[in-house]
Amino acid sequence: MGYLRGVVHGALLGVCLGLLYAPEAGIVTRRRVTHWLQEAEGVLGGSSGGSERRAPSPSGSGVASRPKRAPAS
């Protein structure tokens, strides 16, 4: 059981590090992860056909974005 736990923790750590060093912009990565999680939710049967209530997102895309920073000079 301890070996399996270590493998799962290592996989989760690898995913987190991969997301931190992703070559795409943060907003693109967040949208992709959101899409993957929604697909997984549907596959696992967590989707109840839209009967659950969710708070509307402020940006309409489901991902809040921050204003872009000016380039350092």
C-alpha positions, 0 to 999 in steps of 0.5 A, spaced: 500 500 500 505 504 501 508 503 494 502 505 491 501 511 495 508 513 493 507 512 486 500 516 486 503 522 490 509 522 485 504 522 479 501 528 482 507 532 483 509 531 476 503 534 474 503 540 478 510 541 476 509 540 469 503 545 469 508 550 473 513 550 467 508 549 461 510 553 455 503 556 454 500 562 457 497 561 464 490 563 461 491 557 456 493 552 461 487 554 466 482 553 460 485 546 458 485 544 465 478 546 466 476 542 460 480 536 462 476 536 469 470 537 466 471 531 461 473 527 467 467 529 471 462 527 465 466 520 464 466 519 472 458 520 472 459 527 476 455 531 471 448 531 474 445 534 467 446 541 469 441 540 475 446 543 480 447 550 481 453 554 480 455 561 481 456 565 474 463 566 472 465 574 472 468 573 465 463 568 462 469 563 460 469 560 467 476 562 468 478 569 471 483 573 468 488 578 471 490 584 467 496 583 463 503 586 466 507 591 462 514 589 460 519 590 464 524 595 461 
